[in-house]
Amino acid sequence: MISERDEELLNRFIDGELSVDEAAEFEARLSASEDLAAVRDEFVQMGSALREHVATELDEVDFSGFFDGVIARLGPDEAPVIEPAPTAAVVETTEEGVISSMKAWWSNNWTPVLVGAAAAAAIAFWMGQGTSPTPVTTPDVARAPAESTATKSIVASDQPREAQPANVVVDAIRNEGNKAILVSQPVEDDGAMVIWLLDEEEEDEQPVDGEDPI
Amino acid sequence: MFGIRRTLLTSLVLITCGFLFAGYAQAADQIELKVSVIHASKAKGKADPALKKIESSLRKAFGGFSSFQQVANQADKLRVGKKLDIKLPNGQNAVVEYKGKAKKHHQLRLTIPTSKVAVDLSVPSRKMFYQAGIKHKNGILVLAFYLKD
């Protein structure tokens, strides 16, 4: 009779689970204790007998009709149809398949897509406000003089706007003061436009009818 | 549970895209405007060394003047709707408002409040122009403008 601790160590020893030091120590105890050695022999014999018995039982079982038997029990409708795995060369995606896939995806995801798109559009609109050019609302006296606002404003250029895309262009002038505005466009390409703001000069005295001016 | 998570995730992605797009649009509609305030007079004298780069342009545009001295200069980055206030040495001021970009031209409005004058301009990038004529100390004030994207 051996203790539970020794039985456990013996099982681990037979299974080869003891460390080198533990195994050496246990072997020393096996040499010293006849009871322990007897139990060891008993365990070894039991293990050998068990393995032989299982092997014999397995040899006697016939597995040749096992798969057919399972198929027969499932019935013809439930029998799996085993087909070769499709390869990239034989997979064909038809247009209908793509459309149906897209429809299926859309039916599952239309809510988040619409919510997200609406939010993104709102943010883009909010942040983009004011980024587009504001239309000029002042009267464009360079093209259509406005009587009420522009006084003595002269654009000194005979060239149409489209002909001078690389130059500064006056789009509109609003003059509500007593200054005269003169815009001089450069003759040379490398020249610069000047917007003159001039004090109104007193009008020359007109000669009385019949009087010589000088 | 998964539906809510998917909705939130998709929304987050699209919102991020919206922010990026709007940020790009904002950056695209920004200009850098430089302004130099110059006193031009008929007194004999050389041009200010600070105006060396534009001296020939000044002499071509303002042939009747021989002396050009920079009084002040300033630069600022303008987004649409933002204004640059330019202090003039005579106590007046000029205001430039950036109104956006149309094709290749930037839209500016130059206002001189004291004179009750406003001029709308289409200005290509890197093209200088002047405003001149305000009298100051036996001469005139010249505002030189230069903008770039």
HADDOCK unambig.tbl for C-alpha pairs under 7 A between the chains (distance, minus, plus):
assign (segid A and resid 112 and name CA) (segid B and resid 6 and name CA) 6.88 0.50 0.50
assign (segid A and resid 112 and name CA) (segid B and resid 7 and name CA) 4.10 0.50 0.50
assign (segid A and resid 112 and name CA) (segid B and resid 10 and name CA) 5.92 0.50 0.50
assign (segid A and resid 112 and name CA) (segid B and resid 11 and name CA) 6.41 0.50 0.50
assign (segid A and resid 113 and name CA) (segid B and resid 10 and name CA) 6.44 0.50 0.50
assign (segid A and resid 115 and name CA) (segid B and resid 11 and name CA) 6.42 0.50 0.50
assign (segid A and resid 116 and name CA) (segid B and resid 10 and name CA) 6.03 0.50 0.50
assign (segid A and resid 116 and name CA) (segid B and resid 11 and name CA) 3.70 0.50 0.50
assign (segid A and resid 116 and name CA) (segid B and resid 14 and name CA) 5.41 0.50 0.50
assign (segid A and resid 116 and name CA) (segid B and resid 15 and name CA) 6.54 0.50 0.50
assign (segid A and resid 117 and name CA) (segid B and resid 14 and name CA) 6.13 0.50 0.50
assign (segid A and resid 119 and name CA) (segid B and resid 15 and name CA) 6.16 0.50 0.50
assign (segid A and resid 120 and name CA) (segid B and resid 14 and name CA) 5.55 0.50 0.50
assign (segid A and resid 120 and name CA) (segid B and resid 15 and name CA) 4.45 0.50 0.50
assign (segid A and resid 120 and name CA) (segid B and resid 18 and name CA) 4.59 0.50 0.50
assign (segid A and resid 121 and name CA) (segid B and resid 18 and name CA) 6.62 0.50 0.50
assign (segid A and resid 123 and name CA) (segid B and resid 18 and name CA) 6.15 0.50 0.50
assign (segid A and resid 123 and name CA) (segid B and resid 19 and name CA) 6.76 0.50 0.50
assign (segid A and resid 124 and name CA) (segid B and resid 18 and name CA) 5.26 0.50 0.50
assign (segid A and resid 124 and name CA) (segid B and resid 19 and name CA) 6.49 0.50 0.50
assign (segid A and resid 124 and name CA) (segid B and resid 21 and name CA) 6.93 0.50 0.50
assign (segid A and resid 124 and name CA) (segid B and resid 22 and name CA) 5.11 0.50 0.50
assign (segid A and resid 127 and name CA) (segid B and resid 22 and name CA) 5.79 0.50 0.50
assign (segid A and resid 128 and name CA) (segid B and resid 22 and name CA) 5.84 0.50 0.50
assign (segid A and resid 128 and name CA) (segid B and resid 25 and name CA) 6.98 0.50 0.50
assign (segid A and resid 128 and name CA) (segid B and resid 26 and name CA) 6.91 0.50 0.50
assign (segid A and resid 130 and name CA) (segid B and resid 80 and name CA) 6.05 0.50 0.50
assign (segid A and resid 130 and name CA) (segid B and resid 81 and name CA) 6.78 0.50 0.50
assign (segid A and resid 131 and name CA) (segid B and resid 26 and name CA) 6.60 0.50 0.50
assign (segid A and resid 131 and name CA) (segid B and resid 29 and name CA) 6.39 0.50 0.50
assign (segid A and resid 131 and name CA) (segid B and resid 80 and name CA) 5.55 0.50 0.50
assign (segid A and resid 131 and name CA) (segid B and resid 100 and name CA) 6.33 0.50 0.50
assign (segid A and resid 132 and name CA) (segid B and resid 100 and name CA) 5.83 0.50 0.50
assign (segid A and resid 133 and name CA) (segid B and resid 99 and name CA) 5.40 0.50 0.50
assign (segid A and resid 133 and name CA) (segid B and resid 100 and name CA) 4.11 0.50 0.50
assign (segid A and resid 133 and name CA) (segid B and resid 101 and name CA) 5.75 0.50 0.50
assign (segid A and resid 133 and name CA) (segid B and resid 102 and name CA) 6.65 0.50 0.50
assign (segid A and resid 134 and name CA) (segid B and resid 99 and name CA) 5.82 0.50 0.50
assign (segid A and resid 134 and name CA) (segid B and resid 100 and name CA) 6.84 0.50 0.50
assign (segid A and resid 166 and name CA) (segid B and resid 124 and name CA) 6.22 0.50 0.50
assign (segid A and resid 167 and name CA) (segid B and resid 123 and name CA) 6.95 0.50 0.50
assign (segid A and resid 167 and name CA) (segid B and resid 124 and name CA) 6.60 0.50 0.50
assign (segid A and resid 168 and name CA) (segid B and resid 121 and name CA) 6.92 0.50 0.50
assign (segid A and resid 168 and name CA) (segid B and resid 122 and name CA) 5.74 0.50 0.50
assign (segid A and resid 168 and name CA) (segid B and resid 123 and name CA) 4.61 0.50 0.50
assign (segid A and resid 168 and name CA) (segid B and resid 124 and name CA) 6.36 0.50 0.50
assign (segid A and resid 169 and name CA) (segid B and resid 121 and name CA) 5.63 0.50 0.50
assign (segid A and resid 169 and name CA) (segid B and resid 122 and name CA) 5.01 0.50 0.50
assign (segid A and resid 169 and name CA) (segid B and resid 123 and name CA) 6.46 0.50 0.50
assign (segid A and resid 170 and name CA) (segid B and resid 120 and name CA) 6.00 0.50 0.50
assign (segid A and resid 170 and name CA) (segid B and resid 121 and name CA) 4.58 0.50 0.50
assign (segid A and resid 170 and name CA) (segid B and resid 122 and name CA) 6.33 0.50 0.50
assign (segid A and resid 171 and name CA) (segid B and resid 120 and name CA) 5.25 0.50 0.50
assign (segid A and resid 171 and name CA) (segid B and resid 121 and name CA) 5.30 0.50 0.50
assign (segid A and resid 171 and name CA) (segid B and resid 122 and name CA) 6.60 0.50 0.50
assign (segid A and resid 172 and name CA) (segid B and resid 119 and name CA) 5.76 0.50 0.50
assign (segid A and resid 172 and name CA) (segid B and resid 120 and name CA) 4.96 0.50 0.50
assign (segid A and resid 173 and name CA) (segid B and resid 118 and name CA) 5.85 0.50 0.50
assign (segid A and resid 173 and name CA) (segid B and resid 119 and name CA) 4.45 0.50 0.50
assign (segid A and resid 173 and name CA) (segid B and resid 120 and name CA) 6.25 0.50 0.50
assign (segid A and resid 174 and name CA) (segid B and resid 117 and name CA) 5.65 0.50 0.50
assign (segid A and resid 174 and name CA) (segid B and resid 118 and name CA) 4.95 0.50 0.50
assign (segid A and resid 174 and name CA) (segid B and resid 119 and name CA) 6.17 0.50 0.50
assign (segid A and resid 175 and name CA) (segid B and resid 116 and name CA) 6.02 0.50 0.50
assign (segid A and resid 175 and name CA) (segid B and resid 117 and name CA) 4.54 0.50 0.50
assign (segid A and resid 175 and name CA) (segid B and resid 118 and name CA) 6.42 0.50 0.50
assign (segid A and resid 176 and name CA) (segid B and resid 116 and name CA) 5.25 0.50 0.50
assign (segid A and resid 176 and name CA) (segid B and resid 117 and name CA) 6.31 0.50 0.50
assign (segid A and resid 177 and name CA) (segid B and resid 115 and name CA) 5.47 0.50 0.50
assign (segid A and resid 177 and name CA) (segid B and resid 116 and name CA) 4.92 0.50 0.50
assign (segid A and resid 177 and name CA) (segid B and resid 117 and name CA) 6.67 0.50 0.50
assign (segid A and resid 179 and name CA) (segid B and resid 115 and name CA) 6.72 0.50 0.50
assign (segid A and resid 191 and name CA) (segid B and resid 57 and name CA) 6.54 0.50 0.50
assign (segid A and resid 192 and name CA) (segid B and resid 61 and name CA) 7.00 0.50 0.50
assign (segid A and resid 192 and name CA) (segid B and resid 128 and name CA) 5.92 0.50 0.50
assign (segid A and resid 192 and name CA) (segid B and resid 129 and name CA) 5.00 0.50 0.50
assign (segid A and resid 192 and name CA) (segid B and resid 130 and name CA) 6.98 0.50 0.50
assign (segid A and resid 193 and name CA) (segid B and resid 129 and name CA) 4.93 0.50 0.50
assign (segid A and resid 193 and name CA) (segid B and resid 130 and name CA) 6.11 0.50 0.50
assign (segid A and resid 194 and name CA) (segid B and resid 129 and name CA) 6.01 0.50 0.50
assign (segid A and resid 194 and name CA) (segid B and resid 130 and name CA) 4.58 0.50 0.50
assign (segid A and resid 194 and name CA) (segid B and resid 131 and name CA) 5.44 0.50 0.50
assign (segid A and resid 194 and name CA) (segid B and resid 132 and name CA) 6.80 0.50 0.50
assign (segid A and resid 195 and name CA) (segid B and resid 130 and name CA) 6.14 0.50 0.50
assign (segid A and resid 195 and name CA) (segid B and resid 131 and name CA) 4.55 0.50 0.50
assign (segid A and resid 195 and name CA) (segid B and resid 132 and name CA) 6.14 0.50 0.50
assign (segid A and resid 196 and name CA) (segid B and resid 131 and name CA) 5.92 0.50 0.50
assign (segid A and resid 196 and name CA) (segid B and resid 132 and name CA) 4.95 0.50 0.50
assign (segid A and resid 196 and name CA) (segid B and resid 133 and name CA) 5.32 0.50 0.50
assign (segid A and resid 197 and name CA) (segid B and resid 132 and name CA) 6.12 0.50 0.50
assign (segid A and resid 197 and name CA) (segid B and resid 133 and name CA) 4.74 0.50 0.50
assign (segid A and resid 197 and name CA) (segid B and resid 134 and name CA) 6.39 0.50 0.50
assign (segid A and resid 198 and name CA) (segid B and resid 133 and name CA) 5.51 0.50 0.50
